[in-house]
Amino acid sequence: MKNLFYAMSDQLKLSNQACFPIYILAKEVIGHYRPILNELGLTYPQYLVMLVLWEDKELNVTEIGCKLTLDSGTLTPLLKRLEQKQLIKRTREASDERIVKISLTDKGNKMKENAEKVPHQMIKSMNISEDHLKALKSSIENIINRLPKEK
């Protein structure tokens, strides 16, 4: 019985937790993004919104929220700040005013050219090879895809 007690205790050691290095990595990665994105005048969450819009051109708030797994309470202030920076425009759907369409302004489209340097800057900043980063991303996506979906 004594060995079982020690085995259970080991499960609660911080050094045995998978969640802790994931938490640290998330903080570190975002910390490496900060100075790079400051040059663009963006925060990390704003950068994520811009990535989605550079890819899809125009989406409604709900679609952006789904892609980024953000609720409207978090997303709305982000969008307001991006609109104040004149990077996006918000327009209400004529047929249903509850639907707000988000699209890039000319300034937002032009920012993409400078943002294309960000991935390379991140690889350099994090001192990681592109292959290692791709392998990490693949491993993380594999875990995410296996997680039960919230209802």
N, C-alpha and C positions, 0 to 999 in steps of 0.2 A: 504494500500500500504506500510505503514511503516514496518509492520511485515514481508512482503515478502523481503524487503531490508535487514533486520536483518538476516533472514533465509539464504539468499544468501551469506551474509558476513560470517556467521558461516561456510559455506562450504569451505571457504578459510583459516580457522584457521589451523595452523600446527597440533594442537592436534586432529583435525578431519580427518586428512589424513591417509589412510591405507598405502600409499607408504612409509611414513617416518619410522614407526616402522620396516617395511620390510627392508628398507635400513640400519637402525641401526643394526638389527639382522644379516644381511649379513656381515657387517663389523665386528661385534663382533665374529661371528662364525669363520670367516677366521682368525681373531686375535687369537682365541683359538687354531686353527690348527697350527699357525706359530711355536711356540716352539716345538710342538710335531713333526712336519715335519722336523724341523731343525735337529733333531736327526737322521733322515733318509737322510738328505742332499737334501731335495726336497722342492720346493715351492708348494703352493696350486695348481696352474694349472698343474705343473709337476705330482703331486700326482694324479690328475684326469686322466691324460693320462695313468699313470701306472695302475690305477684301471681298465680302459678299456682294457688294454693289458693283465693284469692278468686274466681277464674274457674271452677274445676272442683269446688270444695268438698271432695272426697275423691279421693285418688289413692294408688297404691302408690309405693314408693320408685323403682322402675324407670321408671314413667311420668313422675315428676317429673324424673328424670335425663335421660330422652329429650327432654322439652320444653326443658330448660335446657342440654342437651349437657354434663352433668356426670356423672362416674362415681360409683359408690357410695362410694368412698374419700373423695371430696371432699364428697359430699352428706350422708353419715351424721353427721359432726361438726356440720354446719350444722343438721341436724334436731334433734340432741341439744340444741344451744344454744337453738333455738326452743322446744323442749319445756321446758327449764329456765325460760324466760321465760313459760311457760304460755300460749303462743300457738297451739301445735299439740298434738295427742296422737297417739301412735303405738300402733297395736294390731296384733297378729299375726292373720292370717287363720286361722280355725278349721280350715278344710279343708287348709291348707298353711302351716305355721308359718314357712316361709322368706319368705313374702310379708308385708310390713309395710305396713299402710294408714296414711296420714297424713291427718288431718282437722283443721280449725280448732276451737279452743276458743271459748267465748263472748268471751273477751278478744281472741282473734285476729280474730274476726268484727267486733268493735267497733272495732278498730284501722283497719279499712277506711275508716271515715268520715274520720279524720284523714289517711289516706294519699291520699285523693282530691284533696288539695291539692297533692301532690307534682309532678304534671306541669306545672301552672301555675307553681309555684315554680321548677322547672327552666328553663322558658322564660325567665322573668324573670332568673334567675341567670346564664344563658348569654348573655343579650342577643341572642336570636335570635327571629325570628318563627315562629309556628306553621306557616306555609306553608313556610318554609325547612326547618324541622325535618322536616316530612312529606316534602318532596322528598328530603332527605338519607336518611331512613329508607327510602324507596322505592328509591333508588339502591343503597343498601347491600344491601337484600333481593334486588334484581335480581342483584347480583354473587354473593351467597351462593347463590342458587338455580341459578346457572350452574356453581358449583364441582363438580368430581367428588366423589362421596360416598366416604368412607373405607369400606373393606371390613372 
